[in-house]
Amino acid sequence: MALKLYGYWRSTASYRVRIALNLKQLEYEYVPVHLVKDGGEQHQVNYTRLNPSALVPTLIDENEDIVLNQSLSIIEYLDERYPQGCMLLPEDPVERARVRALAQDIACDIQPLGNLRIMQALEAEFGIAKPKQLEWAALWIRTGFDALEKRLVNQSGKYCFDFTVSLADTCLVPQAYNAKRFGIDLSQYPQINKIVNNCEQLPAFIAARPENQSDAPA
Ligand SMILES: N[C@@H](CCC(=O)N[C@@H](CS)C(=O)NCC(=O)O)C(=O)O
């Protein structure tokens, strides 16, 4: 298969790309990288050779002989290189900017703060124990979602952007999954909750769910 995705079942950044690949109706080989086992396979040399950041996802496209990191760049690449399936960014420049901003509200301003390596450093470097780490992660998700909820009340339709699934939804659904892991009640965010529920009816989102991946625990 020409497309190969290195990811982890519970990684929200990998989850974004899985949703996008499914929405684009692209077949791909999924290569699990266990983020915890043996100190994390993302740190092993055979992986860091592909992605020196030691983060998932990484996408290989043999059609172009390229290796890409950063989920948002990967998704935009797939959208431009493979016009089949849904188009994940609107054509209008203002609308594109709005969709990208929603995606970055999540991928730049929420997810990085609760990433595994951040939690590990809070403990190893700063002596912050697990319960406080969980509070830290939940704080930044709530801060981000409080703002996102207001924005979506003004901008969204059935999905984050109007009535078409977009890059923004590929970010929102994984982040909502992650929020639940950190004990956040999504009913406080009716607009986010509604959009997530609408997305979760779609086969592309169902197939991408963490529990439906080959590396998810049985
Ligand atoms: N900005 C990157 C973030 C990638 C990222 O943070 N990946 C996480 C999983 S969601 C990871 O690999 N964490 C491993 C670690 O922290 O050691 C992207 O969007 O691809």
The ligand as a MOL file (V3000), in Angstrom:
LIG
                    3D

  0  0  0     0  0            999 V3000
M  V30 BEGIN CTAB
M  V30 COUNTS 20 19 0 0 0
M  V30 BEGIN ATOM
M  V30 1 N 1.7990 18.6740 16.7130 0
M  V30 2 C 1.9600 17.2600 16.5540 0
M  V30 3 C 1.7210 16.5920 17.8850 0
M  V30 4 C 2.1030 15.1540 17.8880 0
M  V30 5 C 1.9700 14.5750 19.2900 0
M  V30 6 O 1.9710 15.3140 20.2800 0
M  V30 7 N 1.8550 13.2450 19.3750 0
M  V30 8 C 1.7350 12.6100 20.6670 0
M  V30 9 C 0.5480 11.6770 20.7010 0
M  V30 10 S -0.9600 12.5600 20.4650 0
M  V30 11 C 2.9770 11.7760 20.9320 0
M  V30 12 O 3.5130 11.1680 20.0370 0
M  V30 13 N 3.4360 11.7430 22.1950 0
M  V30 14 C 4.5670 10.9580 22.5710 0
M  V30 15 C 5.3480 11.5670 23.6990 0
M  V30 16 O 4.9300 12.5860 24.2560 0
M  V30 17 O 6.3740 10.9650 24.0320 0
M  V30 18 C 0.9630 16.7480 15.4960 0
M  V30 19 O -0.0940 17.3700 15.3460 0
M  V30 20 O 1.2510 15.7590 14.8070 0
M  V30 END ATOM
M  V30 BEGIN BOND
M  V30 1 1 1 2
M  V30 2 1 2 3
M  V30 3 1 2 18
M  V30 4 1 3 4
M  V30 5 1 4 5
M  V30 6 2 5 6
M  V30 7 1 5 7
M  V30 8 1 7 8
M  V30 9 1 8 9
M  V30 10 1 8 11
M  V30 11 1 9 10
M  V30 12 2 11 12
M  V30 13 1 11 13
M  V30 14 1 13 14
M  V30 15 1 14 15
M  V30 16 2 15 16
M  V30 17 1 15 17
M  V30 18 2 18 19
M  V30 19 1 18 20
M  V30 END BOND
M  V30 END CTAB
M  END
